[in-house]
Amino acid sequence: MPVLRIVCPDCRNEYPSLVVAGARVPTVWVCPECSGRRARVAEVLNEANHPWSGETMDDCCG
């Protein structure tokens, strides 16, 4: 599961987001700071499998 870096052009807030395996990547990202709806994926921070992709979430972000 990729971890994405999301950037809001309105307030310049940056935040990570995890896209769960099998889910569609959103076409609209809402900024948690200013509630702007123009935030976009700036880069993929980690394409490696996230621990959530396993059978349990016990080892997440250890």
All heavy atoms as TSV, in Angstrom:
chain	resi	resn	atom	element	x	y	z
A	1	MET	N	N	0.837	-1.171	0.000
A	1	MET	CA	C	0.000	0.000	0.000
A	1	MET	C	C	0.882	1.234	0.000
A	1	MET	O	O	1.752	1.356	0.841
A	1	MET	CB	C	-0.882	0.012	1.239
A	1	MET	CG	C	-1.975	-1.032	1.196
A	1	MET	SD	S	-3.074	-0.932	2.596
A	1	MET	CE	C	-2.154	-1.902	3.760
A	2	PRO	N	N	0.640	2.124	-0.930
A	2	PRO	CA	C	1.497	3.309	-0.987
A	2	PRO	C	C	1.125	4.369	0.045
A	2	PRO	O	O	-0.033	4.538	0.398
A	2	PRO	CB	C	1.255	3.842	-2.398
A	2	PRO	CG	C	-0.111	3.383	-2.744
A	2	PRO	CD	C	-0.278	2.054	-2.054
A	3	VAL	N	N	2.150	5.044	0.527
A	3	VAL	CA	C	1.963	6.220	1.364
A	3	VAL	C	C	2.228	7.409	0.455
A	3	VAL	O	O	3.282	7.492	-0.185
A	3	VAL	CB	C	2.921	6.227	2.578
A	3	VAL	CG1	C	2.752	7.502	3.380
A	3	VAL	CG2	C	2.674	5.004	3.451
A	4	LEU	N	N	1.269	8.322	0.375
A	4	LEU	CA	C	1.356	9.465	-0.526
A	4	LEU	C	C	1.583	10.746	0.257
A	4	LEU	O	O	1.091	10.888	1.380
A	4	LEU	CB	C	0.054	9.599	-1.331
A	4	LEU	CG	C	-0.430	8.338	-2.037
A	4	LEU	CD1	C	-1.800	8.582	-2.649
A	4	LEU	CD2	C	0.553	7.883	-3.081
A	5	ARG	N	N	2.308	11.690	-0.343
A	5	ARG	CA	C	2.437	13.034	0.240
A	5	ARG	C	C	1.447	13.921	-0.498
A	5	ARG	O	O	1.526	14.094	-1.705
A	5	ARG	CB	C	3.851	13.578	0.100
A	5	ARG	CG	C	4.018	14.955	0.763
A	5	ARG	CD	C	5.463	15.411	0.774
A	5	ARG	NE	N	5.999	15.608	-0.545
A	5	ARG	CZ	C	6.029	16.774	-1.195
A	5	ARG	NH1	N	5.547	17.859	-0.634
A	5	ARG	NH2	N	6.552	16.851	-2.397
A	6	ILE	N	N	0.492	14.474	0.257
A	6	ILE	CA	C	-0.546	15.324	-0.305
A	6	ILE	C	C	-0.197	16.771	0.015
A	6	ILE	O	O	0.204	17.085	1.141
A	6	ILE	CB	C	-1.925	14.978	0.298
A	6	ILE	CG1	C	-2.187	13.468	0.245
A	6	ILE	CG2	C	-3.030	15.756	-0.385
A	6	ILE	CD1	C	-2.220	12.867	-1.123
A	7	VAL	N	N	-0.356	17.666	-0.967
A	7	VAL	CA	C	-0.052	19.078	-0.782
A	7	VAL	C	C	-1.264	19.911	-1.193
A	7	VAL	O	O	-1.855	19.679	-2.241
A	7	VAL	CB	C	1.168	19.499	-1.628
A	7	VAL	CG1	C	1.425	20.985	-1.508
A	7	VAL	CG2	C	2.403	18.721	-1.209
A	8	CYS	N	N	-1.623	20.872	-0.339
A	8	CYS	CA	C	-2.724	21.789	-0.631
A	8	CYS	C	C	-2.144	23.081	-1.205
A	8	CYS	O	O	-1.342	23.739	-0.548
A	8	CYS	CB	C	-3.512	22.091	0.640
A	8	CYS	SG	S	-4.838	23.293	0.375
A	9	PRO	N	N	-2.552	23.465	-2.418
A	9	PRO	CA	C	-2.022	24.699	-2.996
A	9	PRO	C	C	-2.610	25.955	-2.347
A	9	PRO	O	O	-2.040	27.041	-2.472
A	9	PRO	CB	C	-2.432	24.604	-4.464
A	9	PRO	CG	C	-3.664	23.761	-4.449
A	9	PRO	CD	C	-3.457	22.782	-3.325
A	10	ASP	N	N	-3.726	25.817	-1.642
A	10	ASP	CA	C	-4.362	26.984	-1.040
A	10	ASP	C	C	-3.644	27.456	0.223
A	10	ASP	O	O	-3.417	28.642	0.403
A	10	ASP	CB	C	-5.827	26.673	-0.713
A	10	ASP	CG	C	-6.641	26.381	-1.970
A	10	ASP	OD1	O	-6.314	26.939	-3.034
A	10	ASP	OD2	O	-7.583	25.584	-1.884
A	11	CYS	N	N	-3.283	26.509	1.121
A	11	CYS	CA	C	-2.633	26.896	2.378
A	11	CYS	C	C	-1.227	26.316	2.519
A	11	CYS	O	O	-0.574	26.514	3.525
A	11	CYS	CB	C	-3.491	26.475	3.569
A	11	CYS	SG	S	-3.586	24.692	3.836
A	12	ARG	N	N	-0.796	25.531	1.527
A	12	ARG	CA	C	0.527	24.906	1.483
A	12	ARG	C	C	0.726	23.826	2.553
A	12	ARG	O	O	1.846	23.445	2.862
A	12	ARG	CB	C	1.642	25.936	1.540
A	12	ARG	CG	C	1.554	26.951	0.421
A	12	ARG	CD	C	2.884	27.579	0.141
A	12	ARG	NE	N	2.764	28.659	-0.809
A	12	ARG	CZ	C	2.782	28.499	-2.121
A	12	ARG	NH1	N	2.866	27.301	-2.631
A	12	ARG	NH2	N	2.694	29.533	-2.920
A	13	ASN	N	N	-0.361	23.352	3.144
A	13	ASN	CA	C	-0.283	22.252	4.101
A	13	ASN	C	C	0.153	20.988	3.368
A	13	ASN	O	O	-0.248	20.742	2.233
A	13	ASN	CB	C	-1.654	22.034	4.753
A	13	ASN	CG	C	-1.640	20.929	5.771
A	13	ASN	OD1	O	-0.690	20.773	6.532
A	13	ASN	ND2	N	-2.699	20.157	5.799
A	14	GLU	N	N	1.003	20.201	4.013
A	14	GLU	CA	C	1.439	18.915	3.471
A	14	GLU	C	C	1.126	17.840	4.505
A	14	GLU	O	O	1.326	18.056	5.692
A	14	GLU	CB	C	2.934	18.919	3.192
A	14	GLU	CG	C	3.352	19.895	2.129
A	14	GLU	CD	C	4.830	19.786	1.802
A	14	GLU	OE1	O	5.465	18.760	2.140
A	14	GLU	OE2	O	5.360	20.733	1.218
A	15	TYR	N	N	0.636	16.701	4.034
A	15	TYR	CA	C	0.321	15.609	4.948
A	15	TYR	C	C	0.411	14.280	4.222
A	15	TYR	O	O	0.214	14.204	3.015
A	15	TYR	CB	C	-1.060	15.804	5.581
A	15	TYR	CG	C	-2.200	15.909	4.597
A	15	TYR	CD1	C	-2.958	14.792	4.261
A	15	TYR	CD2	C	-2.524	17.119	3.997
A	15	TYR	CE1	C	-4.006	14.874	3.366
A	15	TYR	CE2	C	-3.567	17.215	3.104
A	15	TYR	CZ	C	-4.312	16.096	2.787
A	15	TYR	OH	O	-5.337	16.189	1.888
A	16	PRO	N	N	0.731	13.204	4.962
A	16	PRO	CA	C	0.790	11.881	4.350
A	16	PRO	C	C	-0.591	11.244	4.327
A	16	PRO	O	O	-1.445	11.554	5.157
A	16	PRO	CB	C	1.723	11.097	5.275
A	16	PRO	CG	C	1.493	11.721	6.604
A	16	PRO	CD	C	1.224	13.185	6.335
A	17	SER	N	N	-0.803	10.364	3.376
A	17	SER	CA	C	-2.047	9.614	3.315
A	17	SER	C	C	-1.736	8.205	2.847
A	17	SER	O	O	-0.919	7.997	1.953
A	17	SER	CB	C	-3.027	10.280	2.359
A	17	SER	OG	O	-4.242	9.571	2.348
A	18	LEU	N	N	-2.396	7.251	3.450
A	18	LEU	CA	C	-2.226	5.847	3.097
A	18	LEU	C	C	-3.403	5.430	2.232
A	18	LEU	O	O	-4.551	5.724	2.556
A	18	LEU	CB	C	-2.201	5.007	4.379
A	18	LEU	CG	C	-2.167	3.493	4.199
A	18	LEU	CD1	C	-0.806	3.064	3.669
A	18	LEU	CD2	C	-2.451	2.814	5.521
A	19	VAL	N	N	-3.119	4.776	1.116
A	19	VAL	CA	C	-4.181	4.248	0.262
A	19	VAL	C	C	-4.210	2.744	0.466
A	19	VAL	O	O	-3.249	2.043	0.171
A	19	VAL	CB	C	-3.947	4.600	-1.218
A	19	VAL	CG1	C	-5.035	3.974	-2.076
A	19	VAL	CG2	C	-3.925	6.110	-1.405
A	20	VAL	N	N	-5.309	2.258	1.013
A	20	VAL	CA	C	-5.464	0.852	1.334
A	20	VAL	C	C	-5.499	0.022	0.048
A	20	VAL	O	O	-6.094	0.433	-0.950
A	20	VAL	CB	C	-6.752	0.640	2.157
A	20	VAL	CG1	C	-6.972	-0.827	2.474
A	20	VAL	CG2	C	-6.697	1.457	3.429
A	21	ALA	N	N	-4.845	-1.134	0.078
A	21	ALA	CA	C	-4.798	-2.010	-1.087
A	21	ALA	C	C	-6.206	-2.311	-1.584
A	21	ALA	O	O	-7.105	-2.609	-0.810
A	21	ALA	CB	C	-4.082	-3.309	-0.734
A	22	GLY	N	N	-6.395	-2.174	-2.879
A	22	GLY	CA	C	-7.678	-2.458	-3.494
A	22	GLY	C	C	-8.605	-1.254	-3.564
A	22	GLY	O	O	-9.628	-1.298	-4.229
A	23	ALA	N	N	-8.263	-0.172	-2.862
A	23	ALA	CA	C	-9.100	1.029	-2.884
A	23	ALA	C	C	-8.683	1.933	-4.036
A	23	ALA	O	O	-7.538	1.913	-4.473
A	23	ALA	CB	C	-8.982	1.790	-1.569
A	24	ARG	N	N	-9.625	2.711	-4.513
A	24	ARG	CA	C	-9.299	3.691	-5.551
A	24	ARG	C	C	-8.661	4.913	-4.915
A	24	ARG	O	O	-9.075	5.350	-3.839
A	24	ARG	CB	C	-10.561	4.128	-6.284
A	24	ARG	CG	C	-11.037	3.093	-7.272
A	24	ARG	CD	C	-12.200	3.621	-8.045
A	24	ARG	NE	N	-13.379	2.951	-7.489
A	24	ARG	CZ	C	-14.599	3.382	-7.582
A	24	ARG	NH1	N	-14.864	4.511	-8.192
A	24	ARG	NH2	N	-15.591	2.713	-7.050
A	25	VAL	N	N	-7.682	5.476	-5.590
A	25	VAL	CA	C	-7.069	6.721	-5.125
A	25	VAL	C	C	-8.095	7.827	-5.364
A	25	VAL	O	O	-8.652	7.939	-6.455
A	25	VAL	CB	C	-5.761	7.013	-5.890
A	25	VAL	CG1	C	-5.193	8.357	-5.482
A	25	VAL	CG2	C	-4.746	5.915	-5.641
A	26	PRO	N	N	-8.401	8.638	-4.352
A	26	PRO	CA	C	-9.402	9.693	-4.517
A	26	PRO	C	C	-9.039	10.672	-5.629
A	26	PRO	O	O	-7.873	10.961	-5.861
A	26	PRO	CB	C	-9.402	10.410	-3.167
A	26	PRO	CG	C	-8.836	9.431	-2.210
A	26	PRO	CD	C	-7.867	8.602	-2.993
A	27	THR	N	N	-10.054	11.189	-6.300
A	27	THR	CA	C	-9.826	12.216	-7.321
A	27	THR	C	C	-9.873	13.603	-6.689
A	27	THR	O	O	-9.338	14.549	-7.233
A	27	THR	CB	C	-10.857	12.119	-8.452
A	27	THR	OG1	O	-12.166	12.203	-7.894
A	27	THR	CG2	C	-10.709	10.814	-9.209
A	28	VAL	N	N	-10.536	13.718	-5.533
A	28	VAL	CA	C	-10.614	14.981	-4.798
A	28	VAL	C	C	-10.064	14.740	-3.392
A	28	VAL	O	O	-10.524	13.849	-2.687
A	28	VAL	CB	C	-12.068	15.496	-4.697
A	28	VAL	CG1	C	-12.136	16.742	-3.836
A	28	VAL	CG2	C	-12.646	15.753	-6.078
A	29	TRP	N	N	-9.070	15.536	-3.021
A	29	TRP	CA	C	-8.500	15.467	-1.679
A	29	TRP	C	C	-8.923	16.722	-0.932
A	29	TRP	O	O	-8.797	17.831	-1.451
A	29	TRP	CB	C	-6.973	15.409	-1.751
A	29	TRP	CG	C	-6.446	14.157	-2.368
A	29	TRP	CD1	C	-6.244	13.942	-3.704
A	29	TRP	CD2	C	-6.072	12.962	-1.716
A	29	TRP	NE1	N	-5.763	12.684	-3.906
A	29	TRP	CE2	C	-5.641	12.046	-2.700
A	29	TRP	CE3	C	-6.041	12.568	-0.385
A	29	TRP	CZ2	C	-5.199	10.777	-2.394
A	29	TRP	CZ3	C	-5.597	11.297	-0.079
A	29	TRP	CH2	C	-5.182	10.421	-1.089
A	30	VAL	N	N	-9.410	16.578	0.287
A	30	VAL	CA	C	-9.829	17.711	1.098
A	30	VAL	C	C	-8.741	17.981	2.138
A	30	VAL	O	O	-8.370	17.099	2.909
A	30	VAL	CB	C	-11.180	17.441	1.791
A	30	VAL	CG1	C	-11.575	18.613	2.672
A	30	VAL	CG2	C	-12.257	17.165	0.749
A	31	CYS	N	N	-8.262	19.204	2.160
A	31	CYS	CA	C	-7.204	19.585	3.096
A	31	CYS	C	C	-7.757	19.633	4.512
A	31	CYS	O	O	-8.774	20.287	4.770
A	31	CYS	CB	C	-6.639	20.945	2.707
A	31	CYS	SG	S	-5.403	21.565	3.868
A	32	PRO	N	N	-7.080	18.974	5.472
A	32	PRO	CA	C	-7.554	19.000	6.855
A	32	PRO	C	C	-7.333	20.354	7.543
A	32	PRO	O	O	-7.939	20.626	8.579
A	32	PRO	CB	C	-6.735	17.910	7.542
A	32	PRO	CG	C	-5.505	17.776	6.714
A	32	PRO	CD	C	-5.914	18.102	5.317
A	33	GLU	N	N	-6.502	21.218	6.966
A	33	GLU	CA	C	-6.224	22.535	7.558
A	33	GLU	C	C	-7.242	23.583	7.126
A	33	GLU	O	O	-7.817	24.272	7.943
A	33	GLU	CB	C	-4.818	23.016	7.177
A	33	GLU	CG	C	-3.713	22.331	7.909
A	33	GLU	CD	C	-3.670	22.703	9.378
A	33	GLU	OE1	O	-3.807	23.893	9.730
A	33	GLU	OE2	O	-3.509	21.783	10.195
A	34	CYS	N	N	-7.437	23.732	5.813
A	34	CYS	CA	C	-8.270	24.822	5.301
A	34	CYS	C	C	-9.562	24.337	4.654
A	34	CYS	O	O	-10.356	25.149	4.190
A	34	CYS	CB	C	-7.480	25.669	4.317
A	34	CYS	SG	S	-7.187	24.874	2.712
A	35	SER	N	N	-9.747	23.029	4.574
A	35	SER	CA	C	-10.919	22.407	3.942
A	35	SER	C	C	-10.992	22.662	2.446
A	35	SER	O	O	-12.035	22.453	1.833
A	35	SER	CB	C	-12.222	22.860	4.612
A	35	SER	OG	O	-12.228	22.486	5.970
A	36	GLY	N	N	-9.890	23.145	1.874
A	36	GLY	CA	C	-9.835	23.323	0.426
A	36	GLY	C	C	-9.939	21.979	-0.278
A	36	GLY	O	O	-9.517	20.954	0.253
A	37	ARG	N	N	-10.488	21.986	-1.468
A	37	ARG	CA	C	-10.699	20.743	-2.210
A	37	ARG	C	C	-9.759	20.633	-3.413
A	37	ARG	O	O	-10.044	19.928	-4.357
A	37	ARG	CB	C	-12.154	20.648	-2.644
A	37	ARG	CG	C	-13.105	20.652	-1.449
A	37	ARG	CD	C	-14.554	20.628	-1.837
A	37	ARG	NE	N	-14.943	19.445	-2.564
A	37	ARG	CZ	C	-15.285	18.283	-2.020
A	37	ARG	NH1	N	-15.265	18.157	-0.707
A	37	ARG	NH2	N	-15.639	17.263	-2.760
A	38	ARG	N	N	-8.622	21.331	-3.349
A	38	ARG	CA	C	-7.679	21.295	-4.469
A	38	ARG	C	C	-6.376	20.585	-4.131
A	38	ARG	O	O	-5.438	20.599	-4.924
A	38	ARG	CB	C	-7.371	22.720	-4.926
A	38	ARG	CG	C	-8.594	23.446	-5.436
A	38	ARG	CD	C	-8.302	24.804	-6.059
A	38	ARG	NE	N	-7.222	25.541	-5.442
A	38	ARG	CZ	C	-6.250	26.142	-6.149
A	38	ARG	NH1	N	-6.220	26.085	-7.453
A	38	ARG	NH2	N	-5.300	26.813	-5.520
A	39	ALA	N	N	-6.290	19.962	-2.960
A	39	ALA	CA	C	-5.066	19.251	-2.575
A	39	ALA	C	C	-4.791	18.145	-3.594
A	39	ALA	O	O	-5.714	17.557	-4.159
A	39	ALA	CB	C	-5.206	18.681	-1.173
A	40	ARG	N	N	-3.527	17.876	-3.847
A	40	ARG	CA	C	-3.123	16.892	-4.851
A	40	ARG	C	C	-1.976	16.036	-4.334
A	40	ARG	O	O	-1.233	16.434	-3.452
A	40	ARG	CB	C	-2.654	17.588	-6.135
A	40	ARG	CG	C	-3.731	18.396	-6.828
A	40	ARG	CD	C	-4.735	17.477	-7.513
A	40	ARG	NE	N	-5.770	18.233	-8.162
A	40	ARG	CZ	C	-7.016	18.331	-7.730
A	40	ARG	NH1	N	-7.373	17.740	-6.616
A	40	ARG	NH2	N	-7.908	19.026	-8.391
A	41	VAL	N	N	-1.814	14.872	-4.946
A	41	VAL	CA	C	-0.698	13.985	-4.634
A	41	VAL	C	C	0.570	14.623	-5.181
A	41	VAL	O	O	0.660	14.907	-6.378
A	41	VAL	CB	C	-0.900	12.592	-5.258
A	41	VAL	CG1	C	0.322	11.712	-5.017
A	41	VAL	CG2	C	-2.156	11.933	-4.714
A	42	ALA	N	N	1.539	14.872	-4.306
A	42	ALA	CA	C	2.805	15.461	-4.721
A	42	ALA	C	C	3.825	14.379	-5.058
A	42	ALA	O	O	4.607	14.524	-5.990
A	42	ALA	CB	C	3.356	16.371	-3.638
A	43	GLU	N	N	3.808	13.295	-4.276
A	43	GLU	CA	C	4.736	12.204	-4.533
A	43	GLU	C	C	4.317	10.961	-3.769
A	43	GLU	O	O	3.556	11.027	-2.811
A	43	GLU	CB	C	6.165	12.586	-4.157
A	43	GLU	CG	C	6.386	12.737	-2.665
A	43	GLU	CD	C	7.827	13.076	-2.325
A	43	GLU	OE1	O	8.731	12.414	-2.849
A	43	GLU	OE2	O	8.017	13.999	-1.523
A	44	VAL	N	N	4.830	9.832	-4.217
A	44	VAL	CA	C	4.656	8.568	-3.508
A	44	VAL	C	C	5.852	8.426	-2.582
A	44	VAL	O	O	6.983	8.384	-3.040
A	44	VAL	CB	C	4.567	7.385	-4.492
A	44	VAL	CG1	C	4.471	6.073	-3.741
A	44	VAL	CG2	C	3.389	7.565	-5.434
A	45	LEU	N	N	5.597	8.404	-1.273
A	45	LEU	CA	C	6.689	8.341	-0.297
A	45	LEU	C	C	7.232	6.928	-0.135
A	45	LEU	O	O	8.405	6.738	0.119
A	45	LEU	CB	C	6.211	8.852	1.058
A	45	LEU	CG	C	5.787	10.308	1.103
A	45	LEU	CD1	C	5.219	10.645	2.471
A	45	LEU	CD2	C	6.959	11.217	0.774
A	46	ASN	N	N	6.357	5.943	-0.252
A	46	ASN	CA	C	6.791	4.573	-0.006
A	46	ASN	C	C	5.888	3.629	-0.781
A	46	ASN	O	O	4.702	3.546	-0.508
A	46	ASN	CB	C	6.719	4.268	1.490
A	46	ASN	CG	C	7.204	2.881	1.820
A	46	ASN	OD1	O	7.613	2.128	0.951
A	46	ASN	ND2	N	7.162	2.536	3.084
A	47	GLU	N	N	6.451	2.922	-1.739
A	47	GLU	CA	C	5.668	1.975	-2.517
A	47	GLU	C	C	5.727	0.569	-1.934
A	47	GLU	O	O	5.048	-0.325	-2.399
A	47	GLU	CB	C	6.145	1.953	-3.968
A	47	GLU	CG	C	5.802	3.222	-4.705
A	47	GLU	CD	C	6.080	3.105	-6.187
A	47	GLU	OE1	O	6.100	1.983	-6.707
A	47	GLU	OE2	O	6.275	4.151	-6.807
A	48	ALA	N	N	6.546	0.386	-0.902
A	48	ALA	CA	C	6.659	-0.936	-0.283
A	48	ALA	C	C	5.345	-1.298	0.393
A	48	ALA	O	O	4.559	-0.425	0.750
A	48	ALA	CB	C	7.788	-0.938	0.744
A	49	ASN	N	N	5.128	-2.565	0.589
A	49	ASN	CA	C	3.908	-2.997	1.261
A	49	ASN	C	C	3.870	-2.451	2.675
A	49	ASN	O	O	4.812	-2.578	3.438
A	49	ASN	CB	C	3.828	-4.518	1.307
A	49	ASN	CG	C	3.473	-5.095	-0.033
A	49	ASN	OD1	O	2.871	-4.419	-0.864
A	49	ASN	ND2	N	3.817	-6.341	-0.253
A	50	HIS	N	N	2.776	-1.853	3.019
A	50	HIS	CA	C	2.546	-1.351	4.357
A	50	HIS	C	C	2.117	-2.530	5.227
A	50	HIS	O	O	1.479	-3.455	4.734
A	50	HIS	CB	C	1.448	-0.281	4.306
A	50	HIS	CG	C	1.305	0.460	5.575
A	50	HIS	ND1	N	0.565	-0.011	6.620
A	50	HIS	CD2	C	1.816	1.646	5.981
A	50	HIS	CE1	C	0.617	0.847	7.616
A	50	HIS	NE2	N	1.366	1.858	7.258
A	51	PRO	N	N	2.431	-2.532	6.508
A	51	PRO	CA	C	2.038	-3.656	7.372
A	51	PRO	C	C	0.540	-3.942	7.364
A	51	PRO	O	O	0.123	-5.053	7.620
A	51	PRO	CB	C	2.494	-3.212	8.769
A	51	PRO	CG	C	3.615	-2.277	8.494
A	51	PRO	CD	C	3.258	-1.569	7.211
A	52	TRP	N	N	-0.288	-2.958	7.066
A	52	TRP	CA	C	-1.722	-3.194	7.015
A	52	TRP	C	C	-2.108	-4.162	5.907
A	52	TRP	O	O	-3.211	-4.679	5.898
A	52	TRP	CB	C	-2.474	-1.900	6.814
A	52	TRP	CG	C	-2.598	-1.083	8.045
A	52	TRP	CD1	C	-2.158	-1.384	9.300
A	52	TRP	CD2	C	-3.201	0.195	8.145
A	52	TRP	NE1	N	-2.455	-0.363	10.168
A	52	TRP	CE2	C	-3.083	0.612	9.488
A	52	TRP	CE3	C	-3.816	1.032	7.240
A	52	TRP	CZ2	C	-3.587	1.834	9.932
A	52	TRP	CZ3	C	-4.317	2.239	7.676
A	52	TRP	CH2	C	-4.195	2.623	9.005
A	53	SER	N	N	-1.217	-4.386	4.968
A	53	SER	CA	C	-1.554	-5.269	3.862
A	53	SER	C	C	-1.533	-6.740	4.276
A	53	SER	O	O	-1.954	-7.600	3.535
A	53	SER	CB	C	-0.600	-5.048	2.681
A	53	SER	OG	O	0.717	-5.380	3.051
A	54	GLY	N	N	-1.048	-7.019	5.484
A	54	GLY	CA	C	-1.035	-8.391	5.991
A	54	GLY	C	C	-2.382	-8.796	6.572
A	54	GLY	O	O	-3.384	-8.098	6.414
A	55	GLU	N	N	-2.385	-9.922	7.251
A	55	GLU	CA	C	-3.637	-10.427	7.809
A	55	GLU	C	C	-4.095	-9.651	9.033
A	55	GLU	O	O	-5.280	-9.625	9.354
A	55	GLU	CB	C	-3.489	-11.910	8.146
A	55	GLU	CG	C	-3.360	-12.770	6.902
A	55	GLU	CD	C	-3.311	-14.239	7.252
A	55	GLU	OE1	O	-3.788	-14.627	8.333
A	55	GLU	OE2	O	-2.785	-15.002	6.425
A	56	THR	N	N	-3.167	-9.016	9.761
A	56	THR	CA	C	-3.544	-8.216	10.923
A	56	THR	C	C	-2.907	-6.853	10.833
A	56	THR	O	O	-2.011	-6.616	10.028
A	56	THR	CB	C	-3.072	-8.877	12.244
A	56	THR	OG1	O	-1.642	-8.794	12.310
A	56	THR	CG2	C	-3.517	-10.324	12.343
A	57	MET	N	N	-3.378	-5.933	11.673
A	57	MET	CA	C	-2.807	-4.591	11.711
A	57	MET	C	C	-1.932	-4.403	12.944
A	57	MET	O	O	-1.576	-3.301	13.303
A	57	MET	CB	C	-3.920	-3.552	11.695
A	57	MET	CG	C	-4.670	-3.513	10.381
A	57	MET	SD	S	-5.789	-2.121	10.237
A	57	MET	CE	C	-7.136	-2.640	11.238
A	58	ASP	N	N	-1.573	-5.502	13.610
A	58	ASP	CA	C	-0.827	-5.413	14.864
A	58	ASP	C	C	0.545	-4.760	14.728
A	58	ASP	O	O	1.032	-4.140	15.657
A	58	ASP	CB	C	-0.661	-6.810	15.477
A	58	ASP	CG	C	-1.977	-7.422	15.900
A	58	ASP	OD1	O	-2.955	-6.661	16.073
A	58	ASP	OD2	O	-2.044	-8.651	16.045
A	59	ASP	N	N	1.176	-4.906	13.576
A	59	ASP	CA	C	2.533	-4.416	13.394
A	59	ASP	C	C	2.598	-3.058	12.720
A	59	ASP	O	O	3.658	-2.617	12.304
A	59	ASP	CB	C	3.351	-5.408	12.574
A	59	ASP	CG	C	3.504	-6.736	13.298
A	59	ASP	OD1	O	3.568	-6.724	14.537
A	59	ASP	OD2	O	3.555	-7.774	12.614
A	60	CYS	N	N	1.490	-2.376	12.608
A	60	CYS	CA	C	1.442	-1.124	11.856
A	60	CYS	C	C	2.384	-0.068	12.438
A	60	CYS	O	O	2.325	0.254	13.623
A	60	CYS	CB	C	0.033	-0.570	11.822
A	60	CYS	SG	S	-0.057	0.989	10.937
A	61	CYS	N	N	3.211	0.477	11.593
A	61	CYS	CA	C	4.032	1.661	11.875
A	61	CYS	C	C	4.862	1.528	13.148
A	61	CYS	O	O	5.196	2.520	13.766
A	61	CYS	CB	C	3.163	2.897	11.916
A	61	CYS	SG	S	2.233	3.144	10.399
A	62	GLY	N	N	5.167	0.300	13.539
A	62	GLY	CA	C	5.898	-0.064	14.715
A	62	GLY	C	C	6.902	0.827	15.210
A	62	GLY	O	O	7.440	1.121	16.110
